[in-house]
């Protein structure tokens, strides 16, 4: 299933999601396996599942320090920001990330992705097959898909509008909804049933999927076969950034970054100052590209991804799982340190 690689350990359990990567960093089983040439980490993952397998049957609990707990994704719902993470934590901010408040969700499962189709209608996905929905901008949540599915790990979700959405995850899990999440159906088959880590929307209706074994797929309709882009790397990819026009940037394990200027026909490798696992990326309206991953290591590009400079903000000390630009040009980072608002440093003068 897929290609062998020293960067991708042989699979004997569901994947470590962004949450487990950060929970176990810097001794992540995947990173350790990459160094040792491949190991079976079933025991580690099984121990983790023992603590979460019944989590989706319970409501999340109020936590005074929820904004400093493990958070894995962040999205905009009109003027509001919504972050999700471990133990079913859902946090809201109405002041561009300066302050946060927790709302109760009908699960304690780890939430790995969140997306809004408009300023009111949103969805969050996670472990145990959990899919949550909100119709009031994240203030209250329901679980329209009843029952537990302990074999399913969703890793990301994207809605282009209040009706059309896509959820992806382990072993090529890919579900499509055309009715706002009331029902879900299998989308086009993911080749080789690889784990899909991220959904990235581009111009028009095109979406990209990034996953293990160098998988990078795209489609303008998730009901028709996915088209594969050949990236010169067989390790896991954790995201892709459309840069405008035909330009793309993708990133993954061990600081691997590749840029294409021709819609993925060919790729050029880029170096970053600290080559650690990159789990998140964002392109600012100004054109600045920010990548971040393990250890709170950030990389900035001010020239369209041609070169990168290192940045290690003192305010964020753990691994980074998600990034978002605020309306006033600040950077919000979610991950091991919870959610932190940062200001990108100005370019150094020549």
N, C-alpha and C positions, 0 to 999 in steps of 0.2 A: 504494500500500500504506500505509494509515493516512492521517493528516492532516498537511499541511505545517505547520511551526512553526519559529519562529526559535530555539526551544530544542532542536530535534531536527534535526541535520543530515541531509541526504539520504543514504540508505544505499547504499553501494557495496562493502561488505565485511561480514563477521560483526561483531558488536558488540564494543566494548571492554568486557571484563568488569571487575569490581571491581579485579582485579589490574592490568590495563593502565591504568585510571584512576589508580591510585596510582603505578605505575611512571613515568608520564609527567607527573604533577602537578608544578607547577601549570600546565603547558602542555599539558594533556590535549587531544587532537584534538577530542573532543566539545565540551569547554568552549570551545576556540578557535573551532570551527565555529559554536557558538551565538552568539558575539560577532560573527562575520563574516557571519552570515546563511546559513551552510551551506557546507561544503567537503567535498571527497572526500578521505578519509584512507586510501585503499587502500594507498598506498605504505608508510605508517607501520606498518599492521597486517601487511602482507606481510613486512616486515623482521622484525617480532616473531615471526611464524610460522616463519621460516627457522630461528630458534634453538630452536624447541620441537617441530617437527613429528615428530621421531623420539623424543621424550622418553619416551613411554609404553612404549617397548620396553626400557627400562633401569630398574634399581632406583635409588631415590633414594640419595644419597651422605651419609655422616655429615658433619655440619657443626657445629663447636663453637659457632657463633653462630646456630644455627637459630632460637632463640627471639627473636632480634633481627632476623630476616629478614622479608621480606614474607609476612604471614599474612592469610588472607581470610575464615575462618569459624571458629567455636568452638561446641562442643556439650557437653552433659553426658551421661556414661555412668554412671549411678548415682553413686558417690562420686568418680568420676574425671572430669576435663575433658580434652577432645581438641580440638586446634587444627590446622588444615591450611592450606597455602599454596603458594607458589612452589616449583618444582623437586621437587614431590612430597613436600615436608616434612610430616611428621606428628609432633606433639608431645603428650606426656601430662603431666598434673599430678595428683598424688594428695594435694595439700595446698591445694586451693582457689586454685590459680594462684600460689602463692608461689614454687615452683620447677618447672622443666620439664625433661623429658628427651625426646630424639628417638628414634623407632623407624623402621626402614627400611620403605619401601613399595615395591611393585613397579611404580613409574613415576617419571619425572622431569617429567611434565607438570604444569602448574599446576593445583592442586586449589582449587576455588572454593566447595564446599559440603560439609558433613558433618552427619549426623543419626543418632541412635540410637533404635531401636524399644524397647529395654530397656537394662539396664546392661551387656549383653554384645554384642548384635548391632547393628552400625553399618555405615554406608555413606558413602563419599566420592565426589564426582564432580568433573569438571574438563574441561580441554581435551583434544583428540584423542579425544573420546568415551569418556574413562576413567570406569569405575565400579568402585570398590574395595569390598571387604566385609571385615568382621572379626566373629569370633564369640567373642572373648575380651576385650572392652572396649577394643579398640584396640591391644593388645600386638602382634598379628601381623595382616597384611593379605594378601588374595588378590585376583586380578582374574578373577572368574568369567565375565565377558563378554569372550571372547578377541578379539584382533585390534585394529588401529588403525582409527579413523574420523576422519580429519583434518578432515572437513567438519563435525563436530559439536562444538559448544562447550556443555557443560552449565554452568549458572550457579547452580543450587541443587538441593537434594534434601531430602525430608522423609519420615520413616517414622512412622506413628501407632502401630505395634506391630511385632513382628519379621517379620510377613508382608506388610503392606500399605505400599507406598511409591510416591512420585511423584518424578520427575526432570524438570527443565525447563531450557530454554536458548534458544539463538539460533534465529531464524526459526520461532518457534512450536513448537520441539521440546518434546514433552510425552509422557513414557513412564510407564507404570503397571506395577507388579508386585504380584501377589497371592500369591507363593510365596517371599517373602524374597529376591528378587533373582536367583533361579535362571533366571527368564525375564522378559522385559520386552515389553510390547505398547503400541501407540499408545493414549494416553488420548483423551478428547474433544478435538476439533480446537480449536486456539487461533484466534480470529478474526483474519483478515488476516495470520496467521503473524508476528505481532510478537515481538520479543525479550522473554522473561520473565526478570526479574531476581531475584525472590524469591517463595518460598512462605511463607505465614503461616497457621498453624493457629489456629482459633478454638474456641469451645465445641462440643461434640458432634463430628461428623465434618466440619464445614464447614472448608474451606481457602480462602484468598484468594491470588490471584496478582497481582503488581505488575509492570508492564512499560513499554515505550516508548509514545509517543504517548498518554499519559494513560490507559493500559490498566489497569483494575482489575477483575478477574474473581473470581467465587466459585462454589463448588459443594459439595454435600454428597456427591457421588459423581463422581469424575473421569471416569467412563465415560459420563455423561450430559452434554448440552451445557452449557458454561459460561455463566453469566449475567453480564452486564456492568453495572457501576455507572458512571454518568456523572459524572466528576470535571471541574470547570471549569478544565481545564489540559490542553494538548496536548503538553507536554514529557514526558520520561521520568520514571517513578516507580520508586524503588528499594526501597520497602518499605511495609508496612502494619502497624499495630499495633491489634489488637482491644483495646478498653479496658474491656470488660465491658458486659453488657447489649446495647444497640443502638449503643454508641459505637465509632467507628473513627477512626484517625488515619493519614494517608498522607503520604509525603514524597518529594522527588526533587530535580531539577536546580535550581540557583540559589536554594536555600533555600526552595523552595515547600513549605508545610505546609498541609494541609487537615484539618478535623475534621468528623465527622458524628455527630449525636446520634440519628439515625433509620435506622440500618443502611445508610447510603449513599444514601438518597433525595435528600438535599440536603447541601451542604458549605459550610463557612465557612473562609475563608483565615485563617491565623495568621502573625504576623510573628516572626522569630527575629533575635537581635542581629546575627549575621554571616551574610548570605544566600549561603552557599556550597553547593555540591552536598552533599546529605545522603545518606549511603550506609548508615547503620545506625541502629537504634532499639531501645530496650528499655523495658519498663514494670516497675518494681520492685514487689515485694509491698506496699511501703508506699504505692504509688500514684504515686511520682515517675517522670516520664517523662524519658528521656535520649535525645537525638538527637546524631549526630556525623557528620562528613564530612571534606572536604578541609582540609588545614592544621592538623589537630588541634583544630578548633573544635567545642566541645560546646555544646548548648543544653539547659537543664533546665526542666521544668515541674512545679510542685508543686500545681497546681490543675486537673488533668485535661486539660491541653492548651489552656487558655484563654490563658495568658500564658507567656512563656519568658524566662529569664535566661541570659546568656552565661557560659561557663566555659572557660578555656584552661589545662589542667594542664601544668605544666612537664615532667612525666615522659613526655608523649606529644607529640612534635613533628611527626609526619607525618600523612598521611591515615588515616582510620579506616574499616575495612571491616566490622567485626562487634562486637557488644556482648553481654555476658552478666552477670547478677547471680550472685554467689557465694552459698554457703549462709550465710555470715556477713555478708552485706549489702555487700560490696565490689563494685566494678565492674571487670570485665575488658574491655579494649579490644584488638582485634587489628587490624593494618593495617601501614602502612609502617614503624612502629617495632617490629614484632614483636608480642609480647603483653606488656601492661603492666597491673599491678594498681593500681587507683585507689580513693580514698575520695571519695565525693561530698561537696562542701562543705555545711555546715549552712546552713539558711536564715538570711539576714540579719535581724537584729532591727529592727522598725519604730522 
